[in-house]
Amino acid sequence: MVGFLLTPEQKQMQQLARDFARREITPHASHYDESGEFPREICRKAWELGLMNGHIPEQFGGAGLGVFDSCLIAEEIARGCTGIGTAMEANNLAEAPLIVAGSEEQKKTFLSPMNEELIFAAYCVTEPSAGSDVAGIKTTARKCGDEYIINGQKMWITNAGVASWYYVLAYTDPAAGHRGMSAFVIPRDTPGITVGKKESNMGQRASDTRSIIFDDVKVPAANLVGAEGQGFKICMSAFDHTRPLVASAAVGLARSAMTSAVRYAKERSAFGQPISSFQAVSFMLADMDKDIEAARLLCWKAAWLIDQGHRNTREAAIAKAFAADVAMRVATDAVQVLGGYGYSKEYPVEKLMRDAKIFQIYEGTSQIQRLIISRHLLEVQE
């Protein structure tokens, strides 16, 4: 039977994340946006409360949370600051391929320590000339005895500068296209790895984004995730787990923008009355509310499906595309409601509008999500 009421345990988890965001994230969001510092101490406090790495299976020391439960946390954390939320959430993306396809030994080696101390990891797929076109990557992994030698460059890698290990996609057989891609888990201190400078991004500036160069990096064959040629498939499977979380974070940002817009509209007067009494403004607020509600339900459905063992690729793409567009639209409209104040850094909606844009780009652009949706639709119709 379908239901929309959270369990007492889920409500408690949601409240824990909400209280943490209000107490530890929101008051410091502006500072980290201005400075671009990595929010390590905030992440440490979140880790201590169990708000990070919650989906690692129990047999490897984790809480074994489902995607749905993780969505509840992601939304609340993002309401405080999506830059700080992304710094926390990047671990989920790096860990997901290991949870999906890693060996028992790989999980013990790389996942179990994540529960014993604060450790960061990074998902390394995007390259200078290969973003949406994953098949366009140039990084190679050449088998040499019981090792692979990896060469190439990755770009826009979240947590690259703070990660202890990387999940890396490379070609073991370039002639085979995406079926020739393989995945590896590589410790950060492996010789031959060079991490670039922190990028100065438009939004989510607390997130550590850098390039990584792999120059004749030798990796044991035991660090191959899955089998040769399964890398692309593993990456896509990981997205089915993480896109609902990213979409939920977009919902959290939209909620924050709406809250600011509603508060201002009730306080600001024009022509002798609060601007919230004008239909032009109240309808904008109504659209925010209905779109946020719809986006959240799409996130919940995508998360519920995969937790129940069903494929959710289509639903995850729908949730990601819709929630990303909602976040951008709500943040932009919030700036409009605040007028000149909304354009000023003295008010939070300016930051929210900058932070929102990346949701339409990372973990698959909104255009890629529409491609996934349309392909599914056309296959079903056939």
N, C-alpha and C positions, 0 to 999 in steps of 0.2 A: 504494500500500500504506500502511495506517495505521501510524504509529509514534509512540512517546512519548519517544524519546531526543532530547535537544537536540544541535545541531551544536556542534563545538568553538568556533565563533564566538559562538554563543548562550550557551554556558556561560561564556565569557570576559566577555561583556556582563553576564550575570547576576551573576557574581562581582564585577565592577567596581562595580555598583550596591549589592551586598551590603556590600562593604568600605567604600564611601562612607557608607552608612547607619550602619554600626557606628562609623566614625571621626568623621564630621562631623554626624550628625543625632541619634542616640540620646543622646549625652552632653549635648546642649543642648535636648532636647525639653521638659523640665520648665520650663526658663527661659522659652522662648517661649510655653508654655502659661500661665504665671503672668503674664508681662508683656504678652502680646498683641502683641508687636513683630512686624513683618514680617521674615522671615528672608532679607533680601536677600543678605547675604554668603554664606550657605550656598547659596543659589540660584546665586550667581555661580560658586562652586566647582563646582557640579553642571554648570552651563552650559559651563564651561571643559573639563570631562571629556566633554562630549557627551551628558550625561544629560537634557538638555532639548531640545525641538524636533526630536527625532530623526526624526520622520515627514515633515518637509518634503522634498519631492522634490529629487533631486540637482541637477537643472537650475536650481534656485533656491538652491543652496548648502547644502542639507541632506544628511543621511545617507540619506534615503529608506527608513527602517525601516518594516517592516510593522507591523500592529496586534499580531501575536503577539509580535514582539520587544519592542515597547513595553510589553506586558503583563508581560514578565519584569522589566523595569526598575521598573514601577509597583509590583509586589508587594514588591520588596526595599526600595524607598524608603519605602513605607508601613509596612513593619515597623519602621522607625526612628521615624516620626511621620507620621500622616496629615494633620495640619495643615500641616506643612512640605511634605509630598507634594502636597497640594491647591494650595498656592501655586505649585509647579512645574508641576503637571498642568493648571492652568487655561489655560495657553497652548495646549495641545492642543485644548481645546474651542473656543477662539476661532479657531484656525487651521483647524480641520477644514472649516468651511463654504467657506473660500477654496480649500482643496485640492480639495474636491468640485466646487465650482461657480464659483470665481473666474476672472476673465479673466487672460490672461498678464500684462497690465500690472499688475493688482491683486496678483498673486503676486510680481512683481518689486518692487513698491512696498512691500508690507507683510510678505511672508514672507522675502524675501532678507535684509533688515536684521536679522532675528532671529538669523541665524547669524554676523553681524559684530560684534554687541555684545549685552549682556544687556538685552533688551527684554521687557516684559510686555504682555499683551493680555487683554481680557475679553469674555465672551459675554453679551450683554445682551438677555434675553428676558423673564424673570420681572418682574412688576409687583405693586404693593401689592394689587390685586384679581384678579390672574391668575397662578396658579402652574401647577397641573396642567391647568387650562383655558386653554391657550395662546390659543384663539380669543377669550378674554375680554380681551385686551390693549386698551389705550386709546391707545397711542402712534400718531400719524399721520405720514405723509410726503406732503406736498402738492407736486405737480409745478408748478414755476414757471419757465418757460423751460428753461434747461439746468441747473437746480438743483432739489433737493428741499428743502422746509422741514419740519423735524422738530420735533414737540412731543410731550411725554409724560414719564413717569417710570418708571424701572426700579428694582427692589428686590432685595436679597440678591445683589448682583453681586460675584462673587469676583474679586479683583485690581482692583476698580474704582479704588481710590486710587493704584495704582502703574502702571496700564496706560498705554501710549502710544497705543493705538488700541482701538476698540470694534467688535464685530460686533453690529449692532442690528436687531431685528425690529420692523416698524411696518406699519400699514395704509395702503396706497395706494388701496384701494377697500373701505371698511368694509362696504358693502352685500353684498359677495361672500363674507363669512365668511372661513374660512381660505384660500380661494383668492384673497382680496384682500390677502394679506400679502406684503410685499416685504422684502428684506434689504439692509443697507448696511454698509459699513465706514467708520468715522468717526474721524479723528485726535482725540486727547484735547484738543489745544489749539484746537480749533474754537470760535469765539465762541458763547456761549449754553449751554455745558455747565457744570453745577454738580454737583460730587461731594459727597455727604453725609458725615457723621461715620462712623467705623468702628463697626460693630455689636459689642456685647459678647455673644458667643455662648456657649452652653453648652459646646461642644467645638470642636476644630480651631481654636483661638484664634489660632494663628499665621497663619491665612488672613485676608486683608484683604477684608472683606465690607461693602459700602456701597450706598447708593442713588445714582442718577444722574438729574438733571433735564435735559431737553432743551427749551430755550426758544427757539423760532424759530431753530433751528440750520440753517444753510444748507450743504447737501452737494452737491458736483458730481454730475451724472447719471452720470459715470464711476465713481462709488463704489457704484452699484447692483450688488449681487452677483446674477448670473444675470439673469433678466428679471422684470418686474413680475408679481406674483402667484405667484412661485415660492418666496417666503420660507419658508413653512411646510414645504414639501417639502424644501428645503435643510437646514433645522434638523433634521428627522427623519433625513435621510440622514447628517448629522454625528453624531447619536447612535449610529448603527450602528457608527461607528468608535471612539467614545469610551466607550460603556457597558462594553465588555469591559475597558477600562483601569480604570474606576472599580470594577468588580467585582473586578479583580485587587488593587486597593488594599485593598478590604475583606478579601480573603484575607490580605494582608500584616498587617493589624491583628489578625485572628483568630489568626494564627501567633504574633504577639507575646504575645497574651493567654494562649494555650495554653502557651507556653514558661514564662511566669511561674507559671502554675498548676502545671505539672509540677514545676518547681524547688521550689516551696514545699511541694507534697505529699510530696516525697521528704525534705525537711528537717524538716518539722513532725511532732512525735510526739504521740500521744494514746493513753492507756490502754496505754502501754509499747511502742508500735510506730508507724512512720511512717503518716500518714493515707493515703498512697498504697496501703497494703495493704488498706484497707477498700473493699469492693465499691462502696459508695455513691459514693466519690470516684473510684475507678479507672474506673468506668463513665462518669462525667462526662467524664473525660479521654479515654476511648475515643471518645465521641460527638464531642468536639471534633476529634479527629484524622480520623475518617471524614468528617465534614461539610466540613472544610477541604479534604480531598483531592477530594471531589466538586465543591466550588465551583471549585477550580482547573481541573479538567477541563472544566467548563462554560465557563469563561473561555477556555481554550485552543481549544475547539471554535468558539466564536463568533468568536474572532480569526482562526483558520485559515480559516474559511469566507469571510470578507470579503477576506482576503489572496489567496484563490484566485479572487476575482471572483464569488462567489456571494452572494445576499442572505442576511443574517443577522439580520434584525429580530427574529424570534421567538427565536432562540438568544441574542442579545444581551440581550433582555428577561428570559429565563430566568436567564442568568448574573447579571445585575444584581440581580434579585429574590432569588435564592437566596443569593448571596454576601453581600448586605446583611443578610439575616435571620441568616445564619450569624455574621457579625461581631458583631451585637447579642447573639445568644444565647451565643456563646463568651465574649465580654467579660463578660456578666452572670454566667455560670457561673464564670468565673475569680475574680470578686469573691466569689462564694459559697465557693469552695474556700479562699480566703485569709481568709474570715470577717471579723473586726473589722479585721484588717490591710488587707484588700481595700477597705474603706470609707474608709481613711485616704489622704490625699494623699502620705504618705511612701512608698507603694508604687505602681507604675505602672499597675495594673489599674483604679484609680479613674479615671484620665485616659482609658484605653482605652475604658471604658464610656461616658464622655461623648462621646468622639470618634466612637464607632461609630454613634450614633443617626442622624447626618446621612446615612449611606449609604442609609437607608430613605426619605430625603426628596429629596435633590438629584439632578439629572439624571433626573428622573422618579421619583415616589414608588413604593414597592413595590406600591401599589394600581394605579397606572397601568401598571406592568409586567404585572401580572396581567390587566389589561384588554386589553393588546396580545396576550398569550398566548391568552386566551380567544377573542378575535376571530379570530385565526389558526386556532385549533382548530375553531371553528364554521364558518368558511369552508371549511376542508378537508373537514369532514364533509358539508357540503352538496354 
